């Protein structure tokens, strides 16, 4: 039976007195269940590094420009060269727009070129950037909360709106501005090898390490990404440096001679978004000191969505701490290149790295 519309109803004058009716059940849109193509395997075809590289049609190295990415890139390329499969390697950088440290994309491209990788791809999510997406998300969450309140017979103006900011339990930023755009590259790469007449095998290299968090410690070094795979491409995720320590990462950077981002010398533990919700407080304060206009934009967004940037730590407080440090220390001079490295590998190895940077790239130590 088709549901009645407003125009199907009789006028109130002609209608008999209505009987008491039970409240209408709320309608909900049924989510379509995603199915995985039957050809997608449950377990990887190979697990040993050299086997993985030989078996792949493409080796896609995700590079944020950070220390883990560049150490992984150097390590993977070294093996690819030995095996004679460097032509399979593609480096991809997900451009985060204004949320990202300045010069990151250019650094990621330089690192790839210096490693000898010929193909460097930049992907970027369409539509609003990361910060604007927070406000868009808030609007959608508020509209849903108000609809739910109306259905429950409650005052929609008092409806509780869930936080719109990303968090460790809701990392929609990763899927929206990194994972999704990289999947579009997978589609293109699979199309370039469509003549193979079978699903294209893509080895996705990610620089996640067990030492970073308990959550990442639970990740498998090698696994099939069944969500990203389909009938045209099979994606195997490889975390080449999953078991590496910070010291080993920095030793690989020193060995490779690749330049690293100066944010580490400023004191940052990680690199990606300047003001990442998953970053430690010292990284956030450092970001607010180096890019104050971005911190101010985050503070304005806090007001717009009525919620702190990070649970228990607002951007207003981060900015306040940054100003206190500026007042105490004055405008900080850029630390010497190698400051971050020296704390992990020692002064002697760091000095050799600095001297090679000066000779190879004309960078001042």
Steps between C-alpha positions, in 0.01 A plus 500: 500500500631841404539748790259793505623848426368831625293538182334161547352592839136633528447847636465535875142624460389182325707257702347313795658545840817297494544209734799491725788362299828351602803717430647438157812289500807697397614426150862414443699454186635151473870497434604293203724219609836517331609176342858401425569359155535124497847522344649691796715265709480480878874458552798651313661303220838572660629638829878525459617847385674387182209274406257786553699732273542239225134395507356854478406672177527838673677595823327812637690674779290748699713797603391768743847652484555397862789305647326160495389544140847594378670220695251254352547645151877469524474141627247387236687664213826341610345153473319586175830602342667176605211301352488707180138610553545873567282576196200365694538755779261796519517754784170667591451803722155594631498881497319629811487863389533769766488241782840368396846634585634731231736340251391145582386408150817640348713310752319171432561550128867582558546190714344282229716654227820463702414133558475451125122453480375632169129522576371734770126555535313761702137433592259732674144464616245696301279752672572681829833463672542326833410796721194596294383138511466531876235771458325305225498191720365702793209624288407144406534371856288784636228442239488130587490571875210741449308249287551231761381736773183583307423132450544443872270792582783704647609860453735500197672815622629301797617203296850380581727518194791252488849650460581592142877493543696187410620286790679174568163323493370690195790548261283610211774745400723210397235338283380828349823677414754218478359154443222596259719707264769229501236248394439713192868451414456124541217519247721679248790262551275199456364651180852539360553125531151390399656311208627238747152353499499440876476708818805725526712426807587818691736496797409796722794597722411692817744636758305402811706371793406295806693741724263786414197371692337193648249509216769491232686229688200273429523552123634219285823568310336352187129463428242516224307827489164350407325837528721661235506191278249411230472295185754718318763544771625305798667712766756351736600730786863476606643681800874463431622678814229379739755354744748787477598719795545877483874446502485267201286751308751779560796276414335423165449871436866565581610215273276607212614866512144608426401840644230491767240759595629780729191466722683215675787727590246742642396220736213321327458129559289446191416670173179525302243757594656797677227471763405133511238389752716195568814704558652548845457835672860607433454438125178702505656792684796490262259510205314797648829688544623431146167543318293734721255594225398136463455461876275807495289342225461184711394713798232667287374160391477395866257788552303413187447137599473558874761242596869491588746390237621216723322350799639670806719738299359791303682688227455813712709337771761385249531855368530632857787260574670597176480870592645433845799327345546783251499751783751297703733401218440764237488412130678167484788464257489194277694216671806362320433230244545160661373602844230231495728236352777550757275395785455157341821411318765713669701805405764327284256342255292817499801713410578273206138531388511880529819526300357282223185712493714810449699338219217320321214748529668824594317508833651698780568308817 
